[in-house]
Amino acid sequence: MKMKINPWHDFCLCFQEFFSEYGTVNITAKHAVFASYPGDVETHFQINSDGFLSASMPLHGINGRIDSVVFDTKQNIVRTSSNEINYEYHIPKEILLRSCDRF
């Protein structure tokens, strides 16, 4: 389902639900941040309430402004888009495998 980042509260609920089992999630009035657990592949994904996107994985990173997001729970991908950029964040396979081991 494609959603806008506003209303912020609704977006943050979806963000928390999508990322919570894969690492740490920090939600404030200004940002929603996912970071991998220590010892996992180092990665982060952040969206600010003003639409600024910041993401990093081994070998790449991106910054830009977005206005809509799709949380694809079947493929473990977040698709972001705006007139400026289109970006897909894939949860690394190593994290997906380790999250299965944690439960």
Contacts in CASP RR format, 6 or more apart in sequence:
PFRMAT RR
TARGET T0000
AUTHOR 0000-0000-0000
METHOD contacts of the structure
MODEL  1
MKMKINPWHDFCLCFQEFFSEYGTVNITAKHAVFASYPGDVETHFQINSD
GFLSASMPLHGINGRIDSVVFDTKQNIVRTSSNEINYEYHIPKEILLRSC
DRF
1 70 0 8 1.000
1 71 0 8 1.000
2 68 0 8 1.000
2 69 0 8 1.000
2 70 0 8 1.000
3 10 0 8 1.000
3 11 0 8 1.000
3 14 0 8 1.000
3 68 0 8 1.000
3 69 0 8 1.000
3 70 0 8 1.000
3 71 0 8 1.000
4 11 0 8 1.000
4 67 0 8 1.000
4 68 0 8 1.000
4 69 0 8 1.000
5 11 0 8 1.000
5 47 0 8 1.000
5 49 0 8 1.000
5 51 0 8 1.000
5 66 0 8 1.000
5 67 0 8 1.000
5 68 0 8 1.000
5 69 0 8 1.000
6 49 0 8 1.000
8 29 0 8 1.000
8 49 0 8 1.000
11 32 0 8 1.000
11 47 0 8 1.000
11 69 0 8 1.000
12 27 0 8 1.000
12 32 0 8 1.000
14 69 0 8 1.000
14 71 0 8 1.000
15 25 0 8 1.000
15 27 0 8 1.000
15 32 0 8 1.000
15 34 0 8 1.000
15 47 0 8 1.000
15 71 0 8 1.000
16 25 0 8 1.000
16 27 0 8 1.000
16 32 0 8 1.000
17 71 0 8 1.000
18 71 0 8 1.000
18 73 0 8 1.000
18 78 0 8 1.000
19 25 0 8 1.000
19 34 0 8 1.000
19 45 0 8 1.000
21 99 0 8 1.000
21 102 0 8 1.000
21 103 0 8 1.000
22 34 0 8 1.000
22 36 0 8 1.000
22 91 0 8 1.000
22 95 0 8 1.000
22 96 0 8 1.000
22 99 0 8 1.000
23 34 0 8 1.000
23 35 0 8 1.000
23 36 0 8 1.000
23 37 0 8 1.000
23 40 0 8 1.000
23 95 0 8 1.000
24 34 0 8 1.000
24 35 0 8 1.000
24 37 0 8 1.000
25 32 0 8 1.000
25 33 0 8 1.000
25 34 0 8 1.000
26 32 0 8 1.000
26 33 0 8 1.000
26 35 0 8 1.000
27 33 0 8 1.000
29 49 0 8 1.000
30 48 0 8 1.000
30 49 0 8 1.000
31 46 0 8 1.000
31 47 0 8 1.000
31 48 0 8 1.000
31 49 0 8 1.000
32 46 0 8 1.000
32 47 0 8 1.000
33 44 0 8 1.000
33 45 0 8 1.000
33 46 0 8 1.000
34 44 0 8 1.000
34 45 0 8 1.000
34 46 0 8 1.000
35 43 0 8 1.000
35 44 0 8 1.000
36 42 0 8 1.000
36 43 0 8 1.000
36 44 0 8 1.000
36 92 0 8 1.000
36 95 0 8 1.000
37 95 0 8 1.000
37 98 0 8 1.000
40 92 0 8 1.000
40 94 0 8 1.000
40 95 0 8 1.000
40 98 0 8 1.000
41 57 0 8 1.000
41 58 0 8 1.000
41 92 0 8 1.000
41 94 0 8 1.000
41 95 0 8 1.000
42 56 0 8 1.000
42 58 0 8 1.000
43 55 0 8 1.000
43 56 0 8 1.000
43 57 0 8 1.000
43 58 0 8 1.000
43 92 0 8 1.000
43 95 0 8 1.000
44 54 0 8 1.000
44 55 0 8 1.000
44 56 0 8 1.000
45 54 0 8 1.000
45 55 0 8 1.000
45 78 0 8 1.000
45 89 0 8 1.000
46 53 0 8 1.000
46 54 0 8 1.000
46 55 0 8 1.000
47 53 0 8 1.000
47 66 0 8 1.000
47 69 0 8 1.000
47 80 0 8 1.000
48 54 0 8 1.000
50 65 0 8 1.000
51 65 0 8 1.000
51 66 0 8 1.000
51 67 0 8 1.000
52 63 0 8 1.000
52 64 0 8 1.000
52 65 0 8 1.000
53 62 0 8 1.000
53 63 0 8 1.000
53 64 0 8 1.000
53 65 0 8 1.000
53 66 0 8 1.000
53 80 0 8 1.000
53 85 0 8 1.000
53 87 0 8 1.000
54 62 0 8 1.000
54 63 0 8 1.000
54 64 0 8 1.000
55 61 0 8 1.000
55 62 0 8 1.000
55 87 0 8 1.000
55 89 0 8 1.000
56 62 0 8 1.000
57 89 0 8 1.000
57 92 0 8 1.000
62 85 0 8 1.000
62 87 0 8 1.000
64 82 0 8 1.000
64 84 0 8 1.000
64 85 0 8 1.000
65 82 0 8 1.000
65 84 0 8 1.000
65 85 0 8 1.000
66 80 0 8 1.000
66 81 0 8 1.000
66 82 0 8 1.000
66 84 0 8 1.000
66 85 0 8 1.000
66 87 0 8 1.000
67 81 0 8 1.000
67 82 0 8 1.000
67 83 0 8 1.000
68 80 0 8 1.000
68 81 0 8 1.000
68 82 0 8 1.000
69 78 0 8 1.000
69 79 0 8 1.000
69 80 0 8 1.000
69 81 0 8 1.000
70 78 0 8 1.000
70 79 0 8 1.000
70 80 0 8 1.000
71 78 0 8 1.000
72 78 0 8 1.000
72 79 0 8 1.000
75 90 0 8 1.000
76 90 0 8 1.000
76 91 0 8 1.000
76 96 0 8 1.000
77 88 0 8 1.000
77 89 0 8 1.000
77 90 0 8 1.000
77 91 0 8 1.000
78 88 0 8 1.000
78 89 0 8 1.000
79 86 0 8 1.000
79 87 0 8 1.000
79 88 0 8 1.000
80 86 0 8 1.000
80 87 0 8 1.000
80 88 0 8 1.000
80 89 0 8 1.000
81 87 0 8 1.000
END
